[in-house]
Amino acid sequence: MPMTSRERLLTALENKRPDRLPCQVHGWMAYYLNHYLGGMDWWQAYEKFDMDFAMYVSPTYRYNEKDLVNWQVDRRDLGTDTQGNHCWEETITTPKGTLHHAGAWNEITGWNTEHLIKSPSDFDIWNAFYPVPTDIDFTEIQKTRDRLGDRGIIRSHPFYPGQGSPWQAFCTLAGTEESILMACSDPEFLHHALDAILRKTLRVTAMWEGIPSDMVETGGGAGSNTVISPTLFEEFCLPYDRQQHEALHEAGVKIVYHLCGGVMHMLDLVARNGADGLETMTPPEMGGDCDLREASRRVGDRLFFIGGFDQQRGFEKGTPEMARRLVHDCFEATRDHAGYIVCPSDHFFKGDPANLQAFSDAVKECVY
Protein backbone atom coordinates (compact mmCIF):
# COMPACT_ATOMS: atom_id res chain seq x y z
CA MET A 1 0.00 0.00 0.00
CA PRO A 2 1.48 3.42 -0.95
CA MET A 3 2.56 5.72 1.86
CA THR A 4 0.88 9.06 2.39
CA SER A 5 3.01 12.12 1.67
CA ARG A 6 3.43 12.70 5.39
CA GLU A 7 4.57 9.13 6.01
CA ARG A 8 6.93 9.34 3.05
CA LEU A 9 8.57 12.57 4.18
CA LEU A 10 8.82 11.53 7.83
CA THR A 11 10.44 8.26 6.78
CA ALA A 12 13.08 10.23 4.87
CA LEU A 13 13.64 12.45 7.92
CA GLU A 14 14.38 9.29 9.89
CA ASN A 15 16.98 8.50 7.22
CA LYS A 16 15.03 5.40 6.27
CA ARG A 17 13.60 4.03 3.04
CA PRO A 18 10.11 5.25 1.99
CA ASP A 19 8.01 3.65 -0.74
CA ARG A 20 9.31 6.06 -3.38
CA LEU A 21 11.30 9.25 -3.71
CA PRO A 22 9.62 12.19 -1.93
CA CYS A 23 9.84 15.74 -3.26
CA GLN A 24 9.30 19.34 -2.18
CA VAL A 25 10.33 22.80 -3.36
CA HIS A 26 12.48 25.10 -1.27
CA GLY A 27 9.61 27.51 -0.77
CA TRP A 28 7.30 29.01 -3.38
CA MET A 29 8.50 32.47 -4.37
CA ALA A 30 5.82 35.13 -4.81
CA TYR A 31 7.41 36.12 -8.12
CA TYR A 32 6.90 32.64 -9.56
CA LEU A 33 3.41 32.27 -8.13
CA ASN A 34 2.35 35.63 -9.57
CA HIS A 35 4.06 35.47 -12.96
CA TYR A 36 3.71 31.77 -13.81
CA LEU A 37 0.85 30.37 -11.72
CA GLY A 38 -1.73 33.13 -11.87
CA GLY A 39 -1.34 34.25 -8.26
CA MET A 40 -1.78 30.84 -6.63
CA ASP A 41 -0.82 30.41 -2.98
CA TRP A 42 1.47 27.67 -1.63
CA TRP A 43 -1.40 25.28 -1.00
CA GLN A 44 -2.73 25.60 -4.52
CA ALA A 45 0.73 25.26 -6.08
CA TYR A 46 1.59 22.07 -4.19
CA GLU A 47 -1.82 20.64 -5.05
CA LYS A 48 -1.59 21.62 -8.73
CA PHE A 49 1.61 19.64 -9.22
CA ASP A 50 0.69 16.80 -6.81
CA MET A 51 3.88 17.18 -4.78
CA ASP A 52 4.55 16.24 -1.19
CA PHE A 53 3.80 19.36 0.85
CA ALA A 54 6.49 21.07 2.96
CA MET A 55 4.89 24.11 4.60
CA TYR A 56 7.03 26.69 6.38
CA VAL A 57 5.43 28.07 9.55
CA SER A 58 7.20 29.36 12.66
CA PRO A 59 5.86 30.22 16.13
CA THR A 60 4.28 33.54 16.98
CA TYR A 61 6.09 35.33 19.78
CA ARG A 62 4.98 37.77 22.45
CA TYR A 63 7.22 40.36 24.08
CA ASN A 64 7.40 42.30 27.32
CA GLU A 65 6.19 45.84 26.65
CA LYS A 66 9.17 47.32 28.52
CA ASP A 67 11.56 45.49 26.19
CA LEU A 68 9.77 46.93 23.17
CA VAL A 69 9.91 50.46 24.64
CA ASN A 70 13.70 50.09 24.91
CA TRP A 71 13.90 49.12 21.21
CA GLN A 72 12.16 51.88 19.27
CA VAL A 73 12.21 51.27 15.50
CA ASP A 74 11.74 54.19 13.11
CA ARG A 75 11.49 52.89 9.55
CA ARG A 76 11.51 55.30 6.63
CA ASP A 77 10.47 54.56 3.07
CA LEU A 78 13.04 56.16 0.76
CA GLY A 79 11.11 55.56 -2.44
CA THR A 80 12.52 53.86 -5.52
CA ASP A 81 15.93 54.20 -7.11
CA THR A 82 16.74 54.54 -10.82
CA GLN A 83 16.45 50.75 -11.26
CA GLY A 84 13.04 50.56 -9.63
CA ASN A 85 14.25 49.06 -6.34
CA HIS A 86 12.32 50.06 -3.23
CA CYS A 87 14.70 51.55 -0.65
CA TRP A 88 14.35 51.91 3.11
CA GLU A 89 16.28 52.81 6.25
CA GLU A 90 15.73 52.16 9.95
CA THR A 91 16.96 53.95 13.02
CA ILE A 92 16.67 52.00 16.27
CA THR A 93 16.74 54.03 19.46
CA THR A 94 17.71 52.42 22.78
CA PRO A 95 18.52 53.82 26.24
CA LYS A 96 22.25 53.62 25.43
CA GLY A 97 22.38 54.86 21.86
CA THR A 98 21.10 54.34 18.34
CA LEU A 99 21.68 51.78 15.60
CA HIS A 100 21.08 52.29 11.91
CA HIS A 101 20.75 50.07 8.86
CA ALA A 102 19.30 50.26 5.38
CA GLY A 103 18.26 48.06 2.50
CA ALA A 104 16.25 47.62 -0.65
CA TRP A 105 13.87 45.15 -2.23
CA ASN A 106 12.22 44.33 -5.51
CA GLU A 107 9.62 41.78 -6.51
CA ILE A 108 12.25 39.03 -6.54
CA THR A 109 14.15 39.54 -3.27
CA GLY A 110 15.46 41.95 -0.64
CA TRP A 111 18.97 42.84 0.53
CA ASN A 112 20.94 44.99 2.96
CA THR A 113 22.82 48.06 1.79
CA GLU A 114 24.05 48.98 5.26
CA HIS A 115 24.49 46.50 8.10
CA LEU A 116 23.16 47.12 11.59
CA ILE A 117 26.32 46.21 13.55
CA LYS A 118 29.44 48.17 12.60
CA SER A 119 31.53 47.92 15.78
CA PRO A 120 31.78 46.04 19.08
CA SER A 121 30.01 48.96 20.78
CA ASP A 122 27.11 48.58 18.36
CA PHE A 123 26.90 44.92 19.28
CA ASP A 124 26.87 45.81 22.99
CA ILE A 125 23.82 48.00 22.37
CA TRP A 126 22.15 45.29 20.32
CA ASN A 127 22.90 42.64 22.92
CA ALA A 128 21.56 44.76 25.76
CA PHE A 129 18.28 45.75 24.16
CA TYR A 130 17.32 43.44 21.29
CA PRO A 131 13.90 42.13 22.43
CA VAL A 132 13.66 38.45 23.29
CA PRO A 133 10.21 36.84 23.43
CA THR A 134 8.71 36.08 26.81
CA ASP A 135 5.87 33.88 25.54
CA ILE A 136 5.14 31.67 22.54
CA ASP A 137 2.06 30.76 20.52
CA PHE A 138 1.75 27.65 18.31
CA THR A 139 -1.73 28.53 17.01
CA GLU A 140 -0.71 29.21 13.40
CA ILE A 141 1.44 26.09 13.26
CA GLN A 142 -1.39 23.94 14.64
CA LYS A 143 -3.89 25.45 12.18
CA THR A 144 -1.55 24.57 9.33
CA ARG A 145 -1.00 21.09 10.77
CA ASP A 146 -4.75 20.49 10.95
CA ARG A 147 -5.28 21.70 7.39
CA LEU A 148 -2.30 19.74 6.09
CA GLY A 149 -3.42 16.35 7.37
CA ASP A 150 -1.46 13.54 5.75
CA ARG A 151 -0.34 15.64 2.76
CA GLY A 152 3.05 16.62 4.18
CA ILE A 153 5.14 18.16 6.94
CA ILE A 154 5.72 21.50 8.63
CA ARG A 155 9.13 23.18 8.72
CA SER A 156 10.00 26.00 11.13
CA HIS A 157 12.87 28.40 11.71
CA PRO A 158 14.50 29.02 15.08
CA PHE A 159 14.49 32.43 16.77
CA TYR A 160 17.34 34.45 15.28
CA PRO A 161 18.00 37.92 13.80
CA GLY A 162 18.71 36.18 10.50
CA GLN A 163 18.96 32.54 9.47
CA GLY A 164 19.27 29.68 11.88
CA SER A 165 22.67 29.72 13.55
CA PRO A 166 24.78 32.16 15.57
CA TRP A 167 27.37 32.48 12.80
CA GLN A 168 24.78 33.17 10.11
CA ALA A 169 22.94 35.58 12.41
CA PHE A 170 26.11 37.56 13.11
CA CYS A 171 26.89 37.68 9.39
CA THR A 172 23.39 39.05 8.81
CA LEU A 173 23.89 41.71 11.47
CA ALA A 174 27.46 42.73 10.63
CA GLY A 175 28.17 41.51 7.09
CA THR A 176 29.81 38.28 5.94
CA GLU A 177 33.18 39.74 4.90
CA GLU A 178 33.34 41.79 8.08
CA SER A 179 32.60 38.69 10.16
CA ILE A 180 35.34 36.69 8.46
CA LEU A 181 37.86 39.49 9.05
CA MET A 182 36.79 39.66 12.69
CA ALA A 183 37.32 35.90 13.03
CA CYS A 184 40.95 36.55 12.09
CA SER A 185 41.57 39.85 13.89
CA ASP A 186 39.42 39.62 17.04
CA PRO A 187 38.29 36.02 17.60
CA GLU A 188 37.72 36.64 21.32
CA PHE A 189 35.08 39.28 20.62
CA LEU A 190 33.49 37.16 17.90
CA HIS A 191 33.13 34.23 20.30
CA HIS A 192 31.55 36.61 22.82
CA ALA A 193 29.05 37.78 20.18
CA LEU A 194 28.18 34.28 18.98
CA ASP A 195 27.65 33.09 22.54
CA ALA A 196 25.41 36.08 23.32
CA ILE A 197 23.29 35.42 20.22
CA LEU A 198 23.03 31.74 21.12
CA ARG A 199 21.94 32.52 24.71
CA LYS A 200 18.95 34.46 23.38
CA THR A 201 18.00 31.62 21.05
CA LEU A 202 18.27 29.01 23.79
CA ARG A 203 15.98 31.08 26.04
CA VAL A 204 13.35 30.98 23.31
CA THR A 205 13.96 27.35 22.34
CA ALA A 206 13.20 26.36 25.93
CA MET A 207 9.61 27.42 25.13
CA TRP A 208 9.42 25.17 22.05
CA GLU A 209 8.43 22.03 23.94
CA GLY A 210 5.35 20.52 22.31
CA ILE A 211 5.73 22.48 19.07
CA PRO A 212 3.59 20.85 16.33
CA SER A 213 6.32 21.30 13.70
CA ASP A 214 8.17 18.31 12.23
CA MET A 215 11.49 19.91 11.39
CA VAL A 216 13.54 23.04 12.01
CA GLU A 217 16.08 24.58 9.63
CA THR A 218 19.37 25.73 11.15
CA GLY A 219 22.68 26.84 9.65
CA GLY A 220 22.87 29.23 6.72
CA GLY A 221 24.79 29.87 3.55
CA ALA A 222 27.51 31.85 5.34
CA GLY A 223 28.77 28.55 6.75
CA SER A 224 29.27 26.95 3.33
CA ASN A 225 32.79 26.05 2.25
CA THR A 226 32.44 28.43 -0.68
CA VAL A 227 32.35 31.17 2.01
CA ILE A 228 34.48 30.01 4.94
CA SER A 229 37.08 27.32 5.53
CA PRO A 230 36.50 24.11 7.49
CA THR A 231 38.89 25.54 10.12
CA LEU A 232 36.67 28.59 10.67
CA PHE A 233 33.56 26.39 10.63
CA GLU A 234 34.99 24.12 13.30
CA GLU A 235 35.78 27.06 15.57
CA PHE A 236 32.91 29.47 14.98
CA CYS A 237 30.01 27.23 13.92
CA LEU A 238 30.39 23.73 15.32
CA PRO A 239 30.35 24.39 19.11
CA TYR A 240 27.36 26.73 18.91
CA ASP A 241 25.43 24.49 16.53
CA ARG A 242 25.87 21.55 18.87
CA GLN A 243 24.29 23.45 21.76
CA GLN A 244 21.31 24.69 19.79
CA HIS A 245 20.75 21.28 18.19
CA GLU A 246 20.66 19.61 21.57
CA ALA A 247 18.00 22.08 22.72
CA LEU A 248 15.94 21.64 19.54
CA HIS A 249 16.04 17.86 19.86
CA GLU A 250 14.77 18.23 23.40
CA ALA A 251 11.85 20.18 21.93
CA GLY A 252 11.09 17.16 19.73
CA VAL A 253 11.88 18.32 16.18
CA LYS A 254 14.15 16.97 13.47
CA ILE A 255 16.93 19.30 12.31
CA VAL A 256 18.10 19.99 8.77
CA TYR A 257 21.31 22.00 8.48
CA HIS A 258 21.21 24.51 5.63
CA LEU A 259 24.35 25.18 3.58
CA CYS A 260 23.32 26.79 0.27
CA GLY A 261 26.78 26.67 -1.27
CA GLY A 262 29.79 24.39 -0.97
CA VAL A 263 29.25 21.37 1.30
CA MET A 264 31.81 18.72 0.38
CA HIS A 265 34.46 19.96 2.82
CA MET A 266 31.82 20.31 5.58
CA LEU A 267 30.15 16.89 5.39
CA ASP A 268 31.90 15.33 8.34
CA LEU A 269 31.62 18.52 10.40
CA VAL A 270 27.84 18.64 9.88
CA ALA A 271 27.67 14.95 10.79
CA ARG A 272 29.31 15.94 14.11
CA ASN A 273 27.12 18.95 14.93
CA GLY A 274 23.99 17.02 15.93
CA ALA A 275 21.85 17.76 12.87
CA ASP A 276 19.72 14.97 11.42
CA GLY A 277 20.04 16.11 7.81
CA LEU A 278 21.74 18.46 5.38
CA GLU A 279 20.47 20.74 2.60
CA THR A 280 20.64 22.18 -0.08
CA MET A 281 23.23 19.92 -1.79
CA THR A 282 23.87 22.61 -4.42
CA PRO A 283 25.51 21.26 -7.60
CA PRO A 284 28.51 22.95 -9.25
CA GLU A 285 26.32 24.37 -12.03
CA MET A 286 24.44 26.38 -9.38
CA GLY A 287 27.56 27.67 -7.61
CA GLY A 288 28.00 24.88 -5.07
CA ASP A 289 30.23 21.83 -5.15
CA CYS A 290 27.94 18.95 -4.19
CA ASP A 291 28.57 15.50 -5.60
CA LEU A 292 25.42 13.74 -4.39
CA ARG A 293 26.77 10.25 -4.93
CA GLU A 294 29.99 10.95 -3.04
CA ALA A 295 28.15 12.79 -0.25
CA SER A 296 25.79 9.84 0.13
CA ARG A 297 28.71 7.43 0.27
CA ARG A 298 30.51 9.46 2.94
CA VAL A 299 27.74 10.52 5.34
CA GLY A 300 24.48 9.12 3.96
CA ASP A 301 24.29 6.65 6.83
CA ARG A 302 24.31 9.56 9.32
CA LEU A 303 22.43 12.38 7.55
CA PHE A 304 19.36 12.61 5.34
CA PHE A 305 19.62 15.03 2.42
CA ILE A 306 17.22 17.58 0.92
CA GLY A 307 17.97 19.30 -2.39
CA GLY A 308 20.44 18.49 -5.13
CA PHE A 309 18.13 19.26 -8.08
CA ASP A 310 19.54 21.90 -10.45
CA GLN A 311 16.62 24.30 -10.72
CA GLN A 312 18.26 26.31 -13.48
CA ARG A 313 18.77 23.37 -15.85
CA GLY A 314 15.60 21.62 -14.71
CA PHE A 315 13.11 24.47 -14.25
CA GLU A 316 14.28 27.90 -15.39
CA LYS A 317 16.01 26.92 -18.64
CA GLY A 318 14.91 23.32 -18.86
CA THR A 319 12.44 21.05 -20.56
CA PRO A 320 10.20 18.35 -19.09
CA GLU A 321 12.65 15.74 -20.40
CA MET A 322 15.57 17.43 -18.65
CA ALA A 323 13.62 17.80 -15.38
CA ARG A 324 12.75 14.10 -15.44
CA ARG A 325 16.35 13.10 -16.17
CA LEU A 326 17.73 15.23 -13.33
CA VAL A 327 15.27 13.69 -10.86
CA HIS A 328 16.38 10.20 -11.85
CA ASP A 329 20.04 11.23 -11.58
CA CYS A 330 19.43 12.45 -8.01
CA PHE A 331 17.57 9.25 -7.16
CA GLU A 332 20.31 6.98 -8.44
CA ALA A 333 22.99 9.00 -6.62
CA THR A 334 21.27 8.62 -3.23
CA ARG A 335 19.26 5.41 -3.39
CA ASP A 336 21.79 3.31 -1.45
CA HIS A 337 20.90 5.19 1.74
CA ALA A 338 17.49 6.52 0.69
CA GLY A 339 17.06 9.21 3.37
CA TYR A 340 16.57 11.74 0.61
CA ILE A 341 13.99 14.34 -0.44
CA VAL A 342 14.58 15.67 -3.95
CA CYS A 343 14.18 19.43 -4.05
CA PRO A 344 15.53 22.39 -6.01
CA SER A 345 18.84 23.39 -4.49
CA ASP A 346 17.42 26.85 -3.76
CA HIS A 347 14.67 29.22 -4.84
CA PHE A 348 13.57 29.52 -8.45
CA PHE A 349 11.80 32.41 -10.13
CA LYS A 350 11.21 31.37 -13.72
CA GLY A 351 10.37 28.29 -15.75
CA ASP A 352 7.60 26.58 -17.65
CA PRO A 353 5.14 24.95 -15.22
CA ALA A 354 5.39 21.84 -17.42
CA ASN A 355 8.91 21.38 -16.07
CA LEU A 356 7.59 21.35 -12.49
CA GLN A 357 4.94 18.83 -13.47
CA ALA A 358 7.63 16.60 -15.00
CA PHE A 359 9.64 16.92 -11.77
CA SER A 360 6.66 15.77 -9.72
CA ASP A 361 5.73 12.99 -12.13
CA ALA A 362 9.30 11.68 -12.22
CA VAL A 363 9.52 11.06 -8.46
CA LYS A 364 6.60 8.63 -8.76
CA GLU A 365 8.77 6.54 -11.09
CA CYS A 366 11.59 6.42 -8.50
CA VAL A 367 10.49 3.45 -6.40
CA TYR A 368 12.75 1.92 -3.77
Secondary structure, 3 states (H helix, E strand, C coil): CCCCHHHHHHHHHCCCCCCECCECCCCCCHHHHHHHCCCCCHHHHHHHHCCCEEEECCCEEECCHHHHHCCEEEEEEEEECCCCCEEEEEEEEECCEEEEEEEEECCCCEEEEECCCCCHHHHHHHHHHCCCCCEEECHHHHHHHHHHHHHEEEEECCCCCCCCCHHHHHHHHHCHHHHHHHHHHCHHHHHHHHHHHHHHHHHHHCCCCCCCCCEEEEECHHHCCCCCCHHHHHHHCHHHHHHHHHHHHHHCCEEEEECCCCCCCCHHHHHHCCCCEEEECCCHHHCCCCCHHHHHHHHCCCCEEEEEECHHHHHHCCCHHHHHHHHHHHHHHHCCCCCEEEEECCCCCCCCHHHHHHHHHHHCCCEC
